[in-house]
């Protein structure tokens, strides 16, 4: 069996994420060693693969847990549908790559410039798959509990999450005079990562680093974040780069 460190190395999923998956009951270890270390076997590797497929298709962790808990869950049927969706995602990315190549040659038309960014077709396929998943495997107590919780508190929770996000962004804006490695700025970055995990999805170090890169390079993110003051997006991007670098350096085999 694999230790949690070996599991992380083999799969690319961080130790922190694996611990979190265990904490919420999504991926418990197959066994625990006498020394207290989590141990993972083939069944856990297969379950993690399914979790990652669903995550790639942007399913929330609570829904993934409910789906996998269904006695009627059919791995082959799920993989077949996931393959079709991933191909649709690949086709969309291929279109974007073709647009980049054409743009580099200076041949882009106004129509071409935005057609490739249209997500409507892919998103409709994702919604159709979500409906199919619910119809096939949604008849479980875990799924119903998750859906009821989402429906009953969705508006209130969204408002609270949005207010919290804006408060954190404002704090980043106020921190602009400080260097990104300053403890105050790094603490803010940790709170931002926790906010994303709590309200949206499990924000691993790799995920957070990817978000930081978007804040640095994507004009849409920059325009939104810089509403709190010019340079806010750059401050967040720099702080995230420092934060993720420090996490990587500190990573070591642990229970």
Residue frames as qw, qx, qy, qz and C-alpha x, y, z in Angstrom:
[[0.000, 0.887, 0.462, 0.000, 0.00, 0.00, 0.00],
 [0.388, 0.517, -0.007, 0.763, 1.02, 3.62, -0.49],
 [0.279, -0.470, -0.427, 0.720, 1.64, 6.20, 2.20],
 [0.210, 0.885, 0.339, -0.238, -0.02, 9.57, 1.74],
 [0.110, -0.742, 0.389, 0.534, 3.29, 11.01, 0.49],
 [0.300, -0.085, 0.842, 0.440, 3.66, 8.22, -2.08],
 [0.310, 0.648, 0.696, -0.018, 0.02, 8.68, -3.09],
 [0.099, 0.902, 0.050, -0.418, 0.64, 12.39, -3.67],
 [0.183, -0.544, 0.621, 0.534, 3.77, 11.71, -5.73],
 [0.330, 0.138, 0.883, 0.305, 2.07, 9.07, -7.88],
 [0.213, 0.691, 0.689, 0.054, -1.15, 11.01, -8.56],
 [0.231, 0.357, 0.137, 0.895, -0.10, 14.66, -8.47],
 [0.428, -0.760, -0.337, -0.355, -2.74, 15.40, -5.81],
 [0.085, 0.605, -0.497, 0.616, -1.26, 17.32, -2.90],
 [0.335, -0.117, -0.836, 0.419, -0.96, 15.89, 0.59],
 [0.188, 0.126, 0.358, -0.906, -3.14, 18.72, 1.83],
 [0.596, 0.066, -0.324, -0.732, -5.90, 17.80, -0.66],
 [0.577, -0.034, -0.815, -0.053, -5.71, 14.11, 0.27],
 [0.143, -0.133, -0.718, 0.669, -6.07, 14.99, 3.94],
 [0.373, 0.135, 0.110, -0.911, -9.03, 17.20, 3.11],
 [0.623, 0.033, -0.593, -0.509, -10.68, 14.44, 1.05],
 [0.436, -0.116, -0.851, 0.268, -10.28, 12.12, 4.04],
 [0.035, 0.105, 0.493, -0.863, -11.66, 14.75, 6.42],
 [0.519, 0.161, -0.002, -0.840, -14.90, 15.18, 4.43],
 [0.691, 0.064, 0.685, -0.223, -15.30, 11.44, 3.83],
 [0.643, 0.638, -0.184, -0.383, -14.68, 11.64, 0.09],
 [0.752, 0.413, -0.504, 0.097, -11.52, 9.49, 0.03],
 [0.678, -0.639, 0.334, -0.143, -10.75, 7.74, 3.32],
 [0.119, 0.557, -0.817, -0.086, -7.52, 5.71, 3.37],
 [0.783, -0.002, -0.567, -0.257, -7.82, 1.98, 2.93],
 [0.801, -0.368, -0.394, 0.261, -5.99, 1.41, 6.20],
 [0.145, -0.912, 0.269, -0.272, -4.00, 3.17, 8.90],
 [0.649, 0.301, -0.616, 0.331, -0.56, 1.89, 9.89],
 [0.661, -0.501, -0.466, 0.307, 0.32, 1.12, 13.53],
 [0.403, -0.154, -0.119, 0.894, 2.26, 4.40, 13.50],
 [0.158, 0.695, 0.417, -0.565, -0.86, 6.29, 12.43],
 [0.002, -0.347, 0.489, 0.800, 0.00, 6.84, 8.77],
 [0.720, 0.438, 0.172, -0.511, -2.74, 6.80, 6.14],
 [0.323, -0.208, 0.842, 0.379, -2.33, 3.93, 3.65],
 [0.612, 0.484, -0.011, -0.625, -3.89, 3.72, 0.19],
 [0.536, -0.046, 0.816, 0.210, -4.42, 0.70, -2.05],
 [0.130, 0.141, 0.719, 0.668, -5.76, 0.00, -5.57],
 [0.037, -0.701, -0.711, -0.050, -9.37, 0.70, -4.55],
 [0.177, -0.805, -0.181, 0.537, -8.45, 4.16, -3.29],
 [0.227, -0.294, 0.491, 0.788, -6.43, 4.89, -6.43],
 [0.077, 0.388, 0.787, 0.473, -9.43, 3.94, -8.58],
 [0.118, -0.812, -0.544, 0.175, -11.77, 6.09, -6.47],
 [0.236, -0.653, 0.078, 0.715, -9.37, 9.04, -6.67],
 [0.209, 0.020, 0.649, 0.731, -9.28, 8.69, -10.44],
 [0.020, -0.648, -0.717, -0.257, -13.07, 9.01, -10.54],
 [0.237, -0.804, -0.291, 0.460, -12.94, 12.01, -8.21],
 [0.264, -0.443, 0.321, 0.795, -10.43, 13.72, -10.49],
 [0.141, 0.314, 0.732, 0.589, -12.53, 13.03, -13.59],
 [0.121, -0.801, -0.585, -0.028, -15.54, 14.66, -11.93],
 [0.311, -0.727, -0.061, 0.609, -13.39, 17.56, -10.68],
 [0.293, -0.097, 0.517, 0.799, -12.09, 18.12, -14.22],
 [0.052, -0.508, -0.672, -0.536, -15.72, 18.53, -15.23],
 [0.068, -0.328, 0.194, -0.922, -16.19, 21.04, -12.38],
 [0.633, -0.506, -0.540, -0.228, -18.46, 18.97, -10.14],
 [0.316, -0.712, 0.365, -0.510, -18.47, 20.21, -6.50],
 [0.161, 0.296, -0.905, 0.259, -16.87, 17.85, -4.00],
 [0.477, 0.029, 0.621, -0.622, -20.13, 17.34, -2.11],
 [0.789, 0.355, -0.054, -0.498, -21.86, 16.16, -5.29],
 [0.503, 0.443, -0.741, -0.040, -18.98, 13.84, -6.17],
 [0.127, -0.199, 0.860, -0.452, -19.23, 12.28, -2.73],
 [0.647, 0.191, 0.410, -0.614, -22.97, 11.76, -3.14],
 [0.720, 0.452, -0.367, -0.377, -22.59, 10.28, -6.63],
 [0.382, 0.386, -0.833, 0.110, -19.93, 7.78, -5.56],
 [0.298, -0.115, 0.763, -0.562, -22.06, 6.81, -2.55],
 [0.744, 0.176, -0.043, -0.643, -24.91, 5.65, -4.78],
 [0.670, -0.120, 0.732, -0.024, -25.36, 1.85, -4.78],
 [0.731, 0.575, 0.366, -0.025, -26.37, 2.17, -8.45],
 [0.033, 0.848, -0.367, -0.379, -23.19, 4.01, -9.46],
 [0.904, 0.312, 0.246, 0.160, -21.86, 2.55, -12.72],
 [0.402, -0.629, 0.342, 0.570, -18.17, 3.29, -13.25],
 [0.448, 0.130, 0.670, 0.578, -18.19, 2.21, -16.91],
 [0.165, 0.803, 0.530, 0.219, -21.19, 4.39, -17.75],
 [0.243, -0.915, -0.035, 0.320, -19.61, 7.32, -15.93],
 [0.466, -0.407, 0.483, 0.620, -16.31, 6.92, -17.77],
 [0.400, 0.418, 0.663, 0.475, -18.08, 6.72, -21.13],
 [0.036, 0.928, 0.359, 0.093, -19.95, 9.98, -20.51],
 [0.390, -0.805, 0.157, 0.418, -16.85, 11.65, -19.07],
 [0.548, -0.061, 0.553, 0.625, -14.89, 10.67, -22.18],
 [0.278, 0.686, 0.540, 0.401, -17.46, 12.41, -24.39],
 [0.173, -0.970, -0.158, 0.070, -17.32, 15.57, -22.27],
 [0.523, -0.595, 0.327, 0.515, -13.54, 15.63, -22.16],
 [0.501, 0.244, 0.573, 0.601, -13.48, 15.30, -25.95],
 [0.097, 0.881, 0.394, 0.243, -15.84, 18.29, -26.18],
 [0.381, -0.877, 0.073, 0.285, -13.52, 20.21, -23.87],
 [0.591, -0.235, 0.485, 0.600, -10.55, 19.22, -26.03],
 [0.394, 0.578, 0.538, 0.471, -12.36, 20.37, -29.17],
 [0.084, -0.977, -0.192, -0.027, -12.98, 23.76, -27.60],
 [0.492, -0.706, 0.295, 0.415, -9.32, 24.08, -26.59],
 [0.593, 0.121, 0.557, 0.568, -8.26, 23.03, -30.09],
 [0.232, 0.831, 0.406, 0.300, -10.38, 25.87, -31.43],
 [0.287, -0.942, 0.052, 0.165, -8.63, 28.32, -29.12],
 [0.615, -0.379, 0.461, 0.516, -5.23, 27.02, -30.24],
 [0.496, 0.457, 0.536, 0.507, -6.18, 27.47, -33.88],
 [0.015, 0.965, 0.235, 0.112, -7.29, 31.01, -33.10],
 [0.472, -0.764, 0.246, 0.366, -3.92, 31.75, -31.47],
 [0.613, -0.042, 0.549, 0.567, -2.08, 30.42, -34.52],
 [0.321, 0.709, 0.474, 0.411, -4.21, 32.52, -36.88],
 [0.197, -0.973, -0.104, 0.064, -3.82, 35.58, -34.65],
 [0.585, -0.530, 0.341, 0.510, -0.04, 35.18, -34.68],
 [0.480, 0.212, 0.569, 0.634, -0.19, 35.36, -38.47],
 [0.072, 0.307, 0.039, -0.948, -2.33, 38.50, -38.26],
 [0.193, -0.142, -0.748, -0.620, -5.25, 36.87, -40.04],
 [0.013, -0.394, -0.821, 0.414, -7.90, 37.13, -37.31],
 [0.163, -0.481, -0.423, -0.750, -11.31, 38.53, -38.23],
 [0.340, -0.317, 0.353, -0.812, -13.67, 40.09, -35.67],
 [0.870, -0.132, -0.155, -0.449, -15.98, 37.08, -35.92],
 [0.807, 0.142, -0.528, 0.224, -13.11, 34.62, -35.45],
 [0.144, 0.475, -0.518, 0.697, -11.74, 36.64, -32.54],
 [0.434, -0.254, 0.489, -0.713, -14.62, 35.69, -30.25],
 [0.843, 0.021, -0.331, -0.423, -16.25, 32.57, -31.68],
 [0.641, 0.179, -0.707, 0.240, -13.59, 30.32, -30.16],
 [0.004, -0.208, 0.625, -0.753, -14.27, 31.74, -26.70],
 [0.667, -0.206, -0.139, -0.702, -17.94, 30.72, -26.81],
 [0.062, -0.199, 0.928, -0.310, -18.48, 28.17, -24.02],
 [0.659, 0.017, 0.141, -0.738, -22.23, 27.74, -24.59],
 [0.810, 0.178, -0.480, -0.285, -22.03, 24.41, -26.41],
 [0.458, 0.204, -0.783, 0.368, -19.60, 22.85, -23.95],
 [0.201, -0.127, 0.573, -0.784, -21.48, 24.18, -20.92],
 [0.755, 0.018, -0.064, -0.652, -24.78, 22.80, -22.23],
 [0.753, 0.152, -0.640, -0.023, -23.16, 19.37, -22.56],
 [0.199, 0.182, -0.735, 0.622, -21.95, 19.68, -18.96],
 [0.485, -0.069, 0.318, -0.812, -25.45, 20.60, -17.79],
 [0.825, 0.091, -0.350, -0.435, -26.88, 17.66, -19.71],
 [0.581, 0.173, -0.752, 0.257, -24.35, 15.34, -18.07],
 [0.093, -0.158, 0.613, -0.768, -25.21, 16.75, -14.63],
 [0.702, -0.011, 0.049, -0.711, -28.89, 16.03, -15.31],
 [0.804, 0.155, -0.552, -0.159, -28.00, 12.50, -16.42],
 [0.317, 0.219, -0.767, 0.513, -25.89, 11.93, -13.30],
 [0.372, -0.110, 0.447, -0.806, -28.76, 13.10, -11.10],
 [0.807, 0.074, -0.173, -0.560, -31.24, 10.86, -12.92],
 [0.755, 0.200, -0.624, 0.028, -28.97, 7.80, -12.74],
 [0.614, -0.037, -0.620, 0.487, -27.32, 8.09, -9.34],
 [0.080, -0.430, 0.192, -0.879, -29.04, 10.91, -7.52],
 [0.722, -0.456, -0.283, -0.437, -31.42, 8.75, -5.51],
 [0.642, -0.079, -0.592, 0.481, -29.31, 8.62, -2.36],
 [0.406, -0.826, -0.340, 0.193, -29.68, 10.29, 1.01],
 [0.507, -0.396, 0.113, 0.757, -26.30, 11.99, 0.56],
 [0.213, 0.284, 0.476, 0.805, -27.30, 13.49, -2.80],
 [0.212, -0.758, -0.533, -0.309, -30.70, 14.67, -1.52],
 [0.501, -0.718, -0.224, 0.429, -29.12, 16.21, 1.56],
 [0.428, -0.192, 0.245, 0.848, -26.58, 18.05, -0.58],
 [0.069, 0.444, 0.545, 0.708, -29.22, 19.34, -3.01],
 [0.336, -0.803, -0.487, -0.074, -31.56, 20.44, -0.23],
 [0.509, -0.592, -0.089, 0.618, -28.73, 22.25, 1.52],
 [0.322, 0.033, 0.372, 0.870, -27.78, 24.00, -1.70],
 [0.074, -0.583, -0.575, -0.569, -31.35, 25.03, -2.50],
 [0.416, -0.782, -0.454, 0.091, -32.32, 26.17, 1.00],
 [0.433, -0.760, -0.010, 0.485, -29.29, 28.30, 1.66],
 [0.661, 0.330, 0.315, 0.595, -28.02, 29.14, -1.80],
 [0.144, 0.847, 0.160, 0.486, -28.93, 32.82, -1.90],
 [0.505, -0.857, 0.088, -0.050, -27.91, 33.55, 1.68],
 [0.816, -0.302, 0.277, 0.409, -24.67, 31.59, 1.35],
 [0.593, 0.483, 0.261, 0.589, -23.81, 33.23, -1.96],
 [0.051, -0.929, -0.064, -0.360, -24.36, 36.70, -0.53],
 [0.643, -0.732, 0.203, 0.094, -22.18, 35.92, 2.48],
 [0.817, -0.019, 0.313, 0.484, -19.47, 34.37, 0.29],
 [0.421, 0.697, 0.208, 0.542, -19.47, 37.37, -2.03],
 [0.272, -0.937, 0.045, -0.216, -19.24, 39.79, 0.89],
 [0.772, -0.515, 0.269, 0.258, -16.34, 37.82, 2.35],
 [0.734, 0.282, 0.293, 0.543, -14.55, 37.78, -1.01],
 [0.199, 0.848, 0.120, 0.477, -14.93, 41.54, -1.42],
 [0.516, -0.846, 0.129, -0.032, -13.66, 42.12, 2.11],
 [0.814, -0.264, 0.317, 0.408, -10.54, 40.05, 1.38],
 [0.572, 0.530, 0.265, 0.567, -9.91, 41.79, -1.95],
 [0.093, -0.944, -0.032, -0.314, -10.24, 45.16, -0.20],
 [0.684, -0.671, 0.230, 0.167, -7.69, 43.99, 2.37],
 [0.767, 0.106, 0.321, 0.545, -5.30, 43.04, -0.45],
 [0.293, 0.802, 0.189, 0.485, -5.83, 46.50, -1.93],
 [0.365, -0.916, 0.100, -0.136, -4.92, 48.12, 1.39],
 [0.810, -0.421, 0.288, 0.290, -1.83, 45.92, 1.61],
 [0.704, 0.660, 0.057, 0.255, -0.32, 47.25, -1.64],
 [0.018, 0.906, -0.374, 0.200, 2.32, 49.35, 0.15],
 [0.659, -0.489, 0.569, -0.049, 3.65, 46.13, 1.73],
 [0.207, 0.428, -0.817, -0.325, 5.88, 43.61, -0.08],
 [0.797, -0.043, -0.397, -0.453, 4.10, 40.37, -1.06],
 [0.640, 0.045, -0.718, 0.269, 6.25, 38.33, 1.33],
 [0.190, -0.381, 0.422, -0.800, 5.16, 40.43, 4.34],
 [0.006, -0.121, -0.951, 0.285, 3.52, 38.20, 7.01],
 [0.380, 0.399, 0.396, -0.735, 0.33, 40.27, 6.88],
 [0.531, 0.430, -0.388, -0.619, 0.03, 39.78, 3.12],
 [0.288, 0.179, -0.936, -0.095, 0.85, 36.08, 3.39],
 [0.191, 0.212, 0.810, -0.513, -1.82, 35.65, 6.06],
 [0.510, 0.446, 0.062, -0.733, -4.31, 37.29, 3.69],
 [0.446, 0.357, -0.705, -0.420, -3.30, 34.83, 0.97],
 [0.072, -0.009, -0.978, 0.196, -3.95, 31.89, 3.28],
 [0.348, 0.376, 0.549, -0.660, -7.38, 33.32, 4.07],
 [0.504, 0.453, -0.298, -0.673, -8.07, 33.72, 0.33],
 [0.321, 0.196, -0.908, -0.186, -7.19, 30.07, -0.30],
 [0.073, 0.189, 0.883, -0.423, -9.40, 28.99, 2.61],
 [0.429, 0.412, 0.201, -0.778, -12.25, 31.16, 1.30],
 [0.499, 0.345, -0.576, -0.548, -12.12, 29.49, -2.12],
 [0.235, 0.043, -0.969, 0.055, -12.07, 26.01, -0.58],
 [0.165, 0.259, 0.721, -0.621, -14.92, 26.83, 1.78],
 [0.440, 0.525, 0.257, -0.681, -17.24, 28.41, -0.76],
 [0.570, 0.583, -0.327, -0.478, -16.26, 27.07, -4.18],
 [0.939, 0.210, -0.273, 0.018, -13.91, 24.08, -4.53],
 [0.811, -0.469, 0.088, 0.338, -10.87, 22.48, -2.92],
 [0.318, 0.921, -0.208, 0.085, -8.18, 25.06, -3.63],
 [0.903, -0.180, 0.040, 0.388, -4.90, 23.14, -3.65],
 [0.358, -0.634, 0.247, 0.640, -1.52, 24.79, -3.93],
 [0.343, 0.081, 0.664, 0.660, -1.48, 24.07, -7.67],
 [0.087, 0.749, 0.622, 0.212, -4.98, 25.50, -8.08],
 [0.229, -0.892, -0.146, 0.361, -4.08, 28.63, -6.14],
 [0.398, -0.395, 0.431, 0.707, -0.91, 29.07, -8.19],
 [0.272, 0.375, 0.702, 0.541, -2.99, 28.82, -11.36],
 [0.049, -0.888, -0.457, 0.016, -5.38, 31.48, -10.07],
 [0.350, -0.739, 0.099, 0.567, -2.44, 33.74, -9.27],
 [0.373, -0.060, 0.590, 0.714, -1.22, 33.39, -12.83],
 [0.123, 0.670, 0.647, 0.343, -4.67, 34.39, -14.09],
 [0.211, -0.903, -0.241, 0.287, -4.66, 37.44, -11.84],
 [0.394, -0.540, 0.333, 0.665, -1.31, 38.36, -13.37],
 [0.216, -0.100, 0.683, 0.690, -2.09, 37.74, -17.05],
 [0.080, 0.544, 0.790, 0.271, -5.85, 37.77, -17.65],
 [0.011, 0.229, 0.039, 0.973, -7.21, 41.25, -18.31],
 [0.525, -0.517, -0.467, -0.489, -10.70, 40.27, -17.15],
 [0.693, -0.469, -0.446, 0.318, -9.45, 39.31, -13.70],
 [0.408, -0.023, -0.135, 0.902, -7.24, 42.39, -13.57],
 [0.167, -0.413, -0.258, -0.857, -10.14, 44.69, -14.46],
 [0.633, -0.576, -0.458, -0.238, -12.33, 43.15, -11.76],
 [0.707, -0.399, -0.345, 0.471, -9.73, 43.11, -8.97],
 [0.367, 0.068, -0.029, 0.927, -8.35, 46.54, -9.79],
 [0.257, -0.717, -0.404, -0.507, -11.77, 48.03, -9.06],
 [0.647, -0.701, -0.234, 0.187, -10.47, 48.10, -5.48],
 [0.202, -0.888, 0.288, 0.295, -7.43, 50.06, -6.62],
 [0.684, 0.641, -0.347, -0.013, -4.91, 49.83, -9.42],
 [0.222, 0.546, -0.762, 0.266, -2.34, 47.17, -8.61],
 [0.706, -0.271, 0.454, -0.471, -4.61, 44.98, -6.48],
 [0.960, 0.246, -0.045, -0.124, -4.49, 42.12, -9.00],
 [0.551, 0.589, -0.503, 0.311, -0.70, 42.40, -9.21],
 [0.263, -0.532, 0.611, -0.525, -0.41, 42.38, -5.40],
 [0.871, -0.097, 0.317, -0.363, -2.58, 39.27, -5.14],
 [0.880, 0.421, -0.221, 0.025, -0.65, 37.51, -7.92],
 [0.319, 0.616, -0.590, 0.413, 2.71, 38.28, -6.32],
 [0.490, -0.427, 0.551, -0.523, 1.50, 37.25, -2.86],
 [0.953, 0.068, 0.138, -0.260, 0.17, 33.95, -4.21],
 [0.724, 0.529, -0.409, 0.170, 3.47, 33.24, -5.98],
 [0.012, 0.554, -0.663, 0.502, 5.36, 33.71, -2.70],
 [0.700, -0.238, 0.417, -0.528, 2.79, 31.72, -0.72],
 [0.964, 0.209, -0.023, -0.166, 2.78, 28.74, -3.08],
 [0.548, 0.581, -0.529, 0.285, 6.57, 28.76, -3.33],
 [0.225, -0.495, 0.647, -0.534, 6.85, 28.62, 0.45],
 [0.864, -0.073, 0.280, -0.412, 4.34, 25.76, 0.63],
 [0.876, 0.399, -0.272, -0.001, 6.32, 23.80, -1.95],
 [0.295, 0.586, -0.631, 0.415, 9.57, 24.28, -0.04],
 [0.416, -0.374, 0.596, -0.576, 7.94, 23.18, 3.22],
 [0.903, 0.045, -0.162, -0.395, 6.35, 20.06, 1.72],
 [0.079, 0.432, -0.884, 0.158, 7.65, 16.87, 3.35],
 [0.547, -0.194, -0.795, -0.178, 6.36, 13.37, 4.18],
 [0.252, -0.217, 0.532, -0.779, 3.95, 13.67, 7.10],
 [0.170, 0.280, 0.920, -0.217, 1.13, 11.72, 8.65]]
